[in-house]
Amino acid sequence: MQLAEILSSLFPAGHEIRESGGLVTGTGRLDPNNRIDVVGICGKTYPGVDEAVALAGHILKVAARPDRAPLLLLVDSGSQRMSRRDELLGLSETLAHLAKALWHADRAGHRTVGLLYGGSAAGAFIATALACGSLVALPSAWPEVMDLPSMARITKLPIDLLKEKAATTPVFAPGLDNLFATGAIVEIWDPREPLSGQLAALLARPASDDPRAQLGAQRGGRLKAAAIAAEVERLSLAHG
């Protein structure tokens, strides 16, 4: 689905959403009474310092409002833009600022939902889609925390070995199915059905603590994370 189709399907009651320089901002309505704030990255843009600061600014304005309107983050990006200028200006810090802005909005009562409809990778993926309270995706999405050639360069492991591990261990592997198996993606939405109904159903369910480790255990993609986290919490409380 193209961005225009996605917006029409999400907001049957209309929207005022603008795209400029690869960034999306505005508002949409599921119905006349329910407003959704919208930000995002589109067109496979590689976000750098300028984009991260601009998005964080929009998100913090939402967080400062007293209402409880949800915040939808649309994502179709490349990885972070690792130019010399961006690195010298503190790319990692501005991406962290963006992720913290989403956390702040969520804690301020503006439920954050990421909708991954295209690509996203590396720090850009972590600071946007994965930083939302809930992450959903369309079947066209292609997420990757790190591609296998990059992983091979960093770990110094042969790429054939990483391909072998990726075939059986989702945490090693890029792609939608693998990220879903780990629990990082809560739902994969059906583009043949109105996206508005699927978003409304998600928002109607009570927000819970981060369910990703539990989902990963249930789906077989992260078998140990939930149990280890629970044991750490038990020991911390026992010695507190």
VOBA-371352 format. One record per residue (C-alpha): residue number from 1; residue in three letters; x, y, z. Coordinates in steps of 0.5 Angstrom, whole numbers, plus 500, padded with zeros to 3 digits. Example, Ala and Ser with C-alpha at 12.3 -4.5 7.8 and 13.67 -1.06 7.14 Angstrom:
BEGIN
+-----+--------+-----+-----+-----+
: num : residu :  c1 :  c2 :  c3 :
+-----+--------+-----+-----+-----+
:   1 :    ALA : 525 : 491 : 516 :
:   2 :    SER : 527 : 498 : 514 :
+-----+--------+-----+-----+-----+
//
This chain:
BEGIN
+-----+--------+-----+-----+-----+
: num : residu :  c1 :  c2 :  c3 :
+-----+--------+-----+-----+-----+
:   1 :    MET : 500 : 500 : 500 :
:   2 :    GLN : 502 : 507 : 498 :
:   3 :    LEU : 502 : 512 : 504 :
:   4 :    ALA : 496 : 516 : 501 :
:   5 :    GLU : 492 : 509 : 501 :
:   6 :    ILE : 494 : 508 : 508 :
:   7 :    LEU : 492 : 515 : 511 :
:   8 :    SER : 485 : 514 : 507 :
:   9 :    SER : 484 : 507 : 510 :
:  10 :    LEU : 486 : 509 : 517 :
:  11 :    PHE : 482 : 516 : 517 :
:  12 :    PRO : 475 : 515 : 514 :
:  13 :    ALA : 473 : 521 : 518 :
:  14 :    GLY : 479 : 525 : 514 :
:  15 :    HIS : 486 : 528 : 516 :
:  16 :    GLU : 490 : 534 : 516 :
:  17 :    ILE : 497 : 530 : 515 :
:  18 :    ARG : 503 : 534 : 511 :
:  19 :    GLU : 509 : 531 : 508 :
:  20 :    SER : 515 : 535 : 507 :
:  21 :    GLY : 523 : 533 : 507 :
:  22 :    GLY : 521 : 525 : 508 :
:  23 :    LEU : 517 : 527 : 515 :
:  24 :    VAL : 510 : 526 : 516 :
:  25 :    THR : 506 : 531 : 521 :
:  26 :    GLY : 499 : 532 : 522 :
:  27 :    THR : 492 : 529 : 525 :
:  28 :    GLY : 487 : 524 : 523 :
:  29 :    ARG : 480 : 522 : 525 :
:  30 :    LEU : 478 : 515 : 526 :
:  31 :    ASP : 471 : 518 : 527 :
:  32 :    PRO : 468 : 525 : 528 :
:  33 :    ASN : 470 : 524 : 536 :
:  34 :    ASN : 477 : 521 : 536 :
:  35 :    ARG : 483 : 525 : 534 :
:  36 :    ILE : 490 : 521 : 533 :
:  37 :    ASP : 496 : 525 : 532 :
:  38 :    VAL : 501 : 523 : 527 :
:  39 :    VAL : 508 : 523 : 526 :
:  40 :    GLY : 513 : 519 : 521 :
:  41 :    ILE : 518 : 518 : 516 :
:  42 :    CYS : 516 : 516 : 509 :
:  43 :    GLY : 519 : 515 : 502 :
:  44 :    LYS : 525 : 511 : 505 :
:  45 :    THR : 528 : 517 : 508 :
:  46 :    TYR : 535 : 516 : 512 :
:  47 :    PRO : 534 : 520 : 518 :
:  48 :    GLY : 539 : 524 : 521 :
:  49 :    VAL : 540 : 530 : 526 :
:  50 :    ASP : 535 : 535 : 523 :
:  51 :    GLU : 530 : 529 : 522 :
:  52 :    ALA : 531 : 526 : 529 :
:  53 :    VAL : 530 : 533 : 532 :
:  54 :    ALA : 524 : 535 : 528 :
:  55 :    LEU : 520 : 529 : 530 :
:  56 :    ALA : 522 : 529 : 537 :
:  57 :    GLY : 520 : 537 : 537 :
:  58 :    HIS : 513 : 535 : 534 :
:  59 :    ILE : 512 : 529 : 539 :
:  60 :    LEU : 514 : 533 : 545 :
:  61 :    LYS : 509 : 538 : 543 :
:  62 :    VAL : 504 : 532 : 543 :
:  63 :    ALA : 506 : 530 : 550 :
:  64 :    ALA : 505 : 537 : 553 :
:  65 :    ARG : 498 : 537 : 551 :
:  66 :    PRO : 493 : 535 : 557 :
:  67 :    ASP : 489 : 531 : 553 :
:  68 :    ARG : 490 : 524 : 552 :
:  69 :    ALA : 490 : 523 : 544 :
:  70 :    PRO : 494 : 517 : 541 :
:  71 :    LEU : 500 : 518 : 537 :
:  72 :    LEU : 501 : 514 : 531 :
:  73 :    LEU : 508 : 514 : 528 :
:  74 :    LEU : 508 : 512 : 521 :
:  75 :    VAL : 515 : 509 : 519 :
:  76 :    ASP : 518 : 507 : 512 :
:  77 :    SER : 525 : 509 : 512 :
:  78 :    GLY : 532 : 507 : 511 :
:  79 :    SER : 537 : 506 : 517 :
:  80 :    GLN : 540 : 513 : 520 :
:  81 :    ARG : 544 : 517 : 516 :
:  82 :    MET : 551 : 516 : 518 :
:  83 :    SER : 554 : 522 : 514 :
:  84 :    ARG : 560 : 526 : 517 :
:  85 :    ARG : 556 : 532 : 519 :
:  86 :    ASP : 551 : 528 : 522 :
:  87 :    GLU : 556 : 524 : 526 :
:  88 :    LEU : 560 : 530 : 528 :
:  89 :    LEU : 553 : 534 : 531 :
:  90 :    GLY : 551 : 528 : 535 :
:  91 :    LEU : 547 : 523 : 531 :
:  92 :    SER : 547 : 518 : 537 :
:  93 :    GLU : 545 : 523 : 542 :
:  94 :    THR : 539 : 526 : 537 :
:  95 :    LEU : 536 : 519 : 536 :
:  96 :    ALA : 536 : 517 : 543 :
:  97 :    HIS : 533 : 524 : 544 :
:  98 :    LEU : 527 : 522 : 539 :
:  99 :    ALA : 526 : 515 : 543 :
: 100 :    LYS : 526 : 518 : 549 :
: 101 :    ALA : 521 : 523 : 547 :
: 102 :    LEU : 516 : 517 : 545 :
: 103 :    TRP : 517 : 514 : 552 :
: 104 :    HIS : 515 : 521 : 555 :
: 105 :    ALA : 509 : 522 : 550 :
: 106 :    ASP : 507 : 515 : 552 :
: 107 :    ARG : 508 : 516 : 560 :
: 108 :    ALA : 504 : 523 : 559 :
: 109 :    GLY : 498 : 519 : 557 :
: 110 :    HIS : 499 : 519 : 549 :
: 111 :    ARG : 499 : 512 : 547 :
: 112 :    THR : 504 : 511 : 542 :
: 113 :    VAL : 503 : 506 : 536 :
: 114 :    GLY : 508 : 505 : 531 :
: 115 :    LEU : 506 : 503 : 524 :
: 116 :    LEU : 511 : 500 : 520 :
: 117 :    TYR : 509 : 500 : 512 :
: 118 :    GLY : 516 : 500 : 509 :
: 119 :    GLY : 523 : 499 : 511 :
: 120 :    SER : 527 : 501 : 517 :
: 121 :    ALA : 534 : 499 : 519 :
: 122 :    ALA : 539 : 500 : 525 :
: 123 :    GLY : 539 : 506 : 529 :
: 124 :    ALA : 533 : 509 : 525 :
: 125 :    PHE : 529 : 503 : 527 :
: 126 :    ILE : 530 : 502 : 534 :
: 127 :    ALA : 529 : 510 : 535 :
: 128 :    THR : 522 : 510 : 532 :
: 129 :    ALA : 518 : 504 : 531 :
: 130 :    LEU : 521 : 500 : 537 :
: 131 :    ALA : 521 : 506 : 541 :
: 132 :    CYS : 513 : 506 : 541 :
: 133 :    GLY : 509 : 503 : 546 :
: 134 :    SER : 506 : 498 : 541 :
: 135 :    LEU : 509 : 496 : 534 :
: 136 :    VAL : 504 : 494 : 528 :
: 137 :    ALA : 506 : 492 : 521 :
: 138 :    LEU : 503 : 491 : 514 :
: 139 :    PRO : 506 : 485 : 510 :
: 140 :    SER : 510 : 490 : 506 :
: 141 :    ALA : 514 : 492 : 511 :
: 142 :    TRP : 522 : 490 : 512 :
: 143 :    PRO : 525 : 491 : 518 :
: 144 :    GLU : 532 : 489 : 520 :
: 145 :    VAL : 536 : 491 : 526 :
: 146 :    MET : 542 : 489 : 523 :
: 147 :    ASP : 543 : 486 : 516 :
: 148 :    LEU : 547 : 480 : 516 :
: 149 :    PRO : 553 : 483 : 512 :
: 150 :    SER : 554 : 488 : 517 :
: 151 :    MET : 553 : 483 : 523 :
: 152 :    ALA : 559 : 479 : 520 :
: 153 :    ARG : 563 : 485 : 519 :
: 154 :    ILE : 562 : 487 : 527 :
: 155 :    THR : 562 : 480 : 530 :
: 156 :    LYS : 568 : 477 : 525 :
: 157 :    LEU : 564 : 471 : 524 :
: 158 :    PRO : 563 : 468 : 517 :
: 159 :    ILE : 557 : 470 : 514 :
: 160 :    ASP : 555 : 463 : 512 :
: 161 :    LEU : 555 : 461 : 519 :
: 162 :    LEU : 550 : 467 : 521 :
: 163 :    LYS : 546 : 465 : 515 :
: 164 :    GLU : 545 : 458 : 518 :
: 165 :    LYS : 544 : 461 : 525 :
: 166 :    ALA : 539 : 466 : 522 :
: 167 :    ALA : 535 : 460 : 519 :
: 168 :    THR : 533 : 457 : 526 :
: 169 :    THR : 534 : 463 : 531 :
: 170 :    PRO : 530 : 469 : 529 :
: 171 :    VAL : 534 : 474 : 533 :
: 172 :    PHE : 539 : 473 : 528 :
: 173 :    ALA : 535 : 475 : 522 :
: 174 :    PRO : 532 : 481 : 519 :
: 175 :    GLY : 525 : 481 : 516 :
: 176 :    LEU : 518 : 481 : 518 :
: 177 :    ASP : 517 : 474 : 520 :
: 178 :    ASN : 523 : 474 : 525 :
: 179 :    LEU : 521 : 481 : 528 :
: 180 :    PHE : 514 : 478 : 529 :
: 181 :    ALA : 517 : 472 : 532 :
: 182 :    THR : 521 : 475 : 537 :
: 183 :    GLY : 515 : 479 : 540 :
: 184 :    ALA : 518 : 486 : 537 :
: 185 :    ILE : 512 : 487 : 533 :
: 186 :    VAL : 505 : 486 : 536 :
: 187 :    GLU : 501 : 485 : 530 :
: 188 :    ILE : 501 : 484 : 523 :
: 189 :    TRP : 495 : 488 : 520 :
: 190 :    ASP : 491 : 486 : 514 :
: 191 :    PRO : 491 : 491 : 508 :
: 192 :    ARG : 485 : 488 : 505 :
: 193 :    GLU : 481 : 490 : 511 :
: 194 :    PRO : 480 : 498 : 514 :
: 195 :    LEU : 486 : 500 : 518 :
: 196 :    SER : 482 : 504 : 522 :
: 197 :    GLY : 478 : 498 : 525 :
: 198 :    GLN : 485 : 495 : 526 :
: 199 :    LEU : 487 : 501 : 530 :
: 200 :    ALA : 481 : 502 : 534 :
: 201 :    ALA : 481 : 495 : 536 :
: 202 :    LEU : 488 : 496 : 538 :
: 203 :    LEU : 487 : 502 : 542 :
: 204 :    ALA : 481 : 499 : 545 :
: 205 :    ARG : 485 : 494 : 549 :
: 206 :    PRO : 488 : 496 : 555 :
: 207 :    ALA : 495 : 499 : 555 :
: 208 :    SER : 500 : 494 : 559 :
: 209 :    ASP : 507 : 493 : 561 :
: 210 :    ASP : 512 : 492 : 555 :
: 211 :    PRO : 509 : 485 : 553 :
: 212 :    ARG : 515 : 483 : 548 :
: 213 :    ALA : 519 : 478 : 552 :
: 214 :    GLN : 512 : 474 : 553 :
: 215 :    LEU : 510 : 475 : 546 :
: 216 :    GLY : 517 : 472 : 544 :
: 217 :    ALA : 517 : 466 : 549 :
: 218 :    GLN : 510 : 465 : 546 :
: 219 :    ARG : 512 : 465 : 539 :
: 220 :    GLY : 518 : 461 : 540 :
: 221 :    GLY : 523 : 467 : 537 :
: 222 :    ARG : 526 : 469 : 544 :
: 223 :    LEU : 525 : 463 : 549 :
: 224 :    LYS : 529 : 466 : 555 :
: 225 :    ALA : 528 : 473 : 555 :
: 226 :    ALA : 522 : 473 : 559 :
: 227 :    ALA : 524 : 468 : 564 :
: 228 :    ILE : 531 : 472 : 565 :
: 229 :    ALA : 527 : 478 : 566 :
: 230 :    ALA : 522 : 475 : 571 :
: 231 :    GLU : 528 : 472 : 575 :
: 232 :    VAL : 532 : 479 : 575 :
: 233 :    GLU : 526 : 482 : 578 :
: 234 :    ARG : 524 : 477 : 583 :
: 235 :    LEU : 532 : 477 : 586 :
: 236 :    SER : 532 : 485 : 586 :
: 237 :    LEU : 525 : 485 : 590 :
: 238 :    ALA : 528 : 479 : 595 :
: 239 :    HIS : 534 : 484 : 596 :
: 240 :    GLY : 531 : 490 : 596 :
+-----+--------+-----+-----+-----+
//
